[in-house]
Amino acid sequence: MLRKRVIPCLDVKNGRVVKGVNFENLTDEGDPVELATRYAEEGADEIIYLDISASPEGRGILLDVVRRTASNVFVPLSVAGGVRTTDDMRAVLRAGADKVGINTAAVNNPELINDCATQFGSQCVVVSIDAKWRDDWQSWEVVVNGGRTPTGLDALKWAEEVVERGAGEILLTSIDRDGTKSGFDIALLQAITSLVSVPVIASGGAGTVDHCVEAITDGNAEAVLAASIFHRQEITVGEVQEGLVAAGVAARRESA
């Protein structure tokens, strides 16, 4: 049985880790390499960097941060933000990332998913989907540019399309829950996981160990992602892993 993963997420802006609520009112949380190293030592199953300002600012990826992290951290590393071409993805992989996430560029050019999967393999391609509820649709809309820009795309249909195009994993963020610590959007998770066959990472809303357990047991996620609760040491990676094990979920537990 594949182990469910617990993944700290480091939102990076101007070379620093930041965190906000609904992608706004950002506060400084520390140096990305130092935090990534700490999480690796705590037993994180994976670490994800999200360069949240690369796409809105139209600039490239912070490759130096990726290189320094890869030389210090020996758990799987995923990197997203600012990847617009297969050359960008190649550069991130060469810098030391194991997987690369695409979001805004995939919406603007869906063929990019096909091209990346063909050149590097689906196992390297993570499509990030930032979803926001729309009352008039009674469904979720895909938003891009750090949650700033609506796309008119239905998140459920988009999830199906990205998998058909070769995405090996989906990082699913509820913009409505992001940073609120009110729990993951279980309905959104259930809707997406029922449609796709690839792993879905739950993101947005983690506040307690129980929230993380629910995302996997009720939302059918393959992994849970959290940021502020880990950065501020309100909950540790190990506590989430132990909570999953206590709930009967196959997960890593350092104390075992």
Steps between C-alpha positions, in 0.01 A plus 500: 500500500637842405567722796302823523725805499530802726645794309611838635445775244730798477346797321797706380497869411814703438712217637314472833230263624171684550148410604167677493127441497333443162839590344488850657650683801827311474737469796867397498554146629873453444774380267384230255810282520507509881131409523528224239795352688305506826204322345720234346652435842148477648413222256301678230411266213551774243550876481331735257623846401242734351651820360179697536622818335679357195194476274334831601834680462581325172843382612684170518544245777731549796744232388763594757258420783423166335870415462584589859206301628578194290855496636375505860172311492468135407126449472300544177480865398226649283527851359230716343458859392628672188534186285380596153691273260660158482836678524388649833404155624833356387684775691305430820565126477869561436511728803397202712120481504334158473168635373390827343164668536326710238184704542453833322707393199300178467175696492642740239649217294358155584732335246783579743375212716527259208845627406636475855357152550646384170847639566538428871234243588166544672658417837680838486195706406280647772215726396396743770132587501389796709122474534247752628131436561246682282143514623365570153663181369448290812850379424862614516683727258871480421685819599861583415775751577500416869122492518464846348357423157183302416527284189146392420615138521301247703748342743351152463519500121849648512617226738382236256670676209838541668511129582406412142787721386753318716508655847625243751366680805266785595571754771150619588472822700175643631547875475198543728672302775861607442659618825173489693583187706130409473556161341542375145215531252388136517227547240755635251739215573228239459385655173850498349624166635188326369585617148874438467728202545819688595597601856342818632678713761260684731591864561331793669351505849715276719462600862499178702616141479136398457470723194790313340350162587163603352662611173627147450228285656202708378646703215696207353817708462831319462687772687437801722683828467528768767699817554436735791426231760842352428690829459374627836543159663135481605500139378797291391534276198541206737175577682309491172666172405415350838141621467471327165641177638262517798212534251610185321664678209830368363744781574855558608554535873848590623432381855391154381 
